[in-house]
Amino acid sequence: MKFGASRSQLYDAQKTARGRWDLVTETWSDESRREFEETTWQPLDQMATDALRGIDQLSVAFTQIRQECEFHQ
């Protein structure tokens, strides 16, 4: 399995969203923004980070599996 394209898309989306969030926080600074950041933005950003980490781990595992299978053939 190849994870590069999916990982790249998620990484790019997270990077874009972070940039836009930074712009929003320059002008939106009330309690609603802080609540949104705490309940929605931060968990979403963390889920994306966790997914990227998981993709990286799966990529390493599948590469190792592929190499071991090729070696034993």
PEDA-V339319 format. One line per field, one symbol per residue. ss: DSSP state (H for helix, E for strand, C for the rest). phi: phi as a letter, one per 30 degrees, with the letter a starting at -180 (. if undefined). A space follows every 50 residues. Layout:
ss = ???
phi = ???
This chain:
ss = CCCHHHHHHHHHHHHHHHHHHHHHHHHCCCHHHHHHHHHHHHHHHHHHHH HHHHHHHHHHHHHHHHHHHHHCC
phi = .ccedddddddddddddddddeddddccbcddddddddcbdddddddddd ddddddddddddddddddddddd
